[in-house]
Amino acid sequence: MRYVSAYLLARLGGNDSPSASDIESILGSVGIDVDSERLSKVISELEGKDVDEVIKGGLSKLASVPSGGAVSSGAGASAGGGAAPEAEKEEKPAEKEEEEESDDDMGFGLFD
């Protein structure tokens, strides 16, 4: 990923066809060692291609990648059964903790 990022940085800087030495100097400026085999792989894969078209082509592949959110654990979770009681259990101890924390300041407020 670091090689692709450095390649894109060079492109943003106005270099339409970054070379291996361009990418090495970008990565070297932040103290990253360069693996010449991986670097040559990135250069060869992107050589002669429009980076904007490559990115657009990859966006459709990203649609299938999970990117956070709730994880479904079966029909009960999707129907909403079971999630509400857990939330209620979590809220009750939190209220008790807030009361205990307010006693910890020993009468001194942050802005007093």
Secondary structure, 3 states (H helix, E strand, C coil): CHHHHHHHHHHHCCCCCCCHHHHHHHHHCCCCCCCHHHHHHHHHHHCCCCHHHHHHHHHHHHCCCCCCCCCCCCHHHHHCCCHHHHHHHHHHHHHHHHHHHHHCCCCCCCCC
